[in-house]
Amino acid sequence: MKCSEYIEWIGQRLDGSLPRDRFAELEEHLTVCSRCRAEYTLQKKIMGALKEGDPSGLSADFTQRVMARTSEIARARKRAERLEPLVPALVFAAAAIVLFIFRSEVAGVVGPGMDVLGQVLGGPLSRLGSALAGVLPATADMSADSSSFVQRVSQPVIILGTTAALAVASAVWAMRKAAAFIRG
Amino acid sequence: MAYAMTAALQMSPVTDRLTLGRLGWTRPERTRILSSMGQDVSERIPLRELGDEQLVVLCQGDDHAAFAVLVDRYKDRIHWLVRRMVGGPEDEDLTQEVFIKVYGAIPGFRGGSTFKTWIYKIAHNLCLSELRKKGRRGEHLSIDEEGDEKLHRLLPDTRNDLEEEIEKRDLSQSIRTLMERLPPHYRTALTLFYLEQAKYEEIADIMGIPLGTVKTHIHRARLRLRDLLLAEGDLAGLTGGLATDAGDIGGEPK
């Protein structure tokens, strides 16, 4: 076997990957071959050098600079977390504003539905009024024409009232979240 | 008392200032987390004495001082890997990017591997990505992996003092320089194995390659380094030429 082949074996022996049945042969060769002994020393020396950590060369304030950046990231993350609940509030408020601006168009679409609602609610309200009139005579006048109450209320007023309520509720919710965000 | 212990958990004025900010954690919270992990909190334990996994859990609870300890613990080793894989003047910036990535990903760390393996994997992937960019710009130069692996330069067989001569040479600087000429995956394998003392299995996990390939990389990389050292490094004067099966080079033992 040639020395050039032992170069590979020496490397494997130092790595710990040389099959055990080759140990004895390599050892025997090393006792008689000065060149391969030098080779063994060389490869061992290379391994030693590879294990040496050279001076890092990082700036002294490396950790501080990393932490400054992570703090910025953490703050941005917290801001995003606090803003998250604002999103449904803002969507809700926007929907209310759109509803308000296009109320006449919406009324045109919702109007027939309101008629049906009036007819459906008319019967039960009438019966409720009669029952109340029986129990409380004083309410008789109020309940007498309750059956037509829903139908008599102007549809734009219902739309306007609903949108106003939605807008106010959304605005209050959004303002509370915004205030909490600013305080936070 | 547990709270008294937490008063000692400070790294430096900088980290303390950061952690006492409005970043969503409190010292009693740190104590609670450590207690839940089975850590005895009856005595004062500096953060730097905690294990990686404990520090990671604290980081997941927004504890910035714990993250600062991890940065301190790994910055040099990650820098070595980055410098040996990528090199160049931007190695510090790239090392910083590794830690920023780690910070962003740490909430999702579930302990499938050790923290050490995980952080090296992030560093390795970031370096590969940087090397790809450099490759596109034509900056990346390294010798071809598919060179002749079997032909090695032989040491001369005529010098009796060869062993002593090699022994007394300081090869460290020369080896560091020559390493830059190895392909990136050879550099990574060598650095992880020798410098970072990672196991074969860990290197396979970090580099995403089979175990056998890791062993081959390490073996070939070291022999390639040896050949470069004899051809162009500090030992160039000692070389006896390329060994081949023909001729008398590398024949009988001397």
Interface residues (C-beta under 8 A of the other chain):
Chain A: K2 C3 S4 E5 I7 E8 G11 Q12 D15 S17 H29 V32 C33 S34 R35 C36 R37 A38 E39 T41 L42 Q43 K45 I46 M47 A49 L50 K51 E52 G53 D54 S56 G57 L58 S59 F62 T63 Q64 R65 V66 M67 R69 T70 S71 I73 A74 R75 K78 G184
Chain B: V14 T15 L18 G21 R22 L23 G24 D62 H64 F67 A68 V71 D72 K75 D76 R77 H79 W80 R83 E92 T95 Q96 F99 I100 Y103 G104 L151 H152 L154 L155 P156 D157 N160 L162 E163 I166 E167 R169 L171 S172 I175 R176 L190 T191 F193 Y194 L195 Q197 K215 I218 H219 R222 L223 L225 R226 L229 L235 A243 T244 D245 I249 G250 G251 P253 K254
